[in-house]
Amino acid sequence: MTMKKTDLAKNKMVKSDNAVKIAGVPDRFGTGSAIVDRKEQRKLDQAAGLVPFACKLPITLITHLHESAKEQSVSMNDLVAGLLTAAMEKPKAKAKPAK
């Protein structure tokens, strides 16, 4: 009995799906990967004493921060932490709120 073209395509797809399941996931996407999932990253951050902190800033300031981080070859988190630490160590002066 001959098979329709669509049946042949379905069979071919099933065979390829089975081949992928048997072969497994390559190591670069598996356990040997350097990419950490969100839950694991959250645990690592908590162990390091890091707490998420969100705020709204003008786009011009964000652009300047990104450029500075790229120039200094540091992460955005490290750059902002350093700037905040330096600002907090300065003698107390009246801060003007940003408009």
Helices and strands as residue ranges (DSSP letters): H 5-23, G 27-29, H 38-47, H 59-72, H 76-89
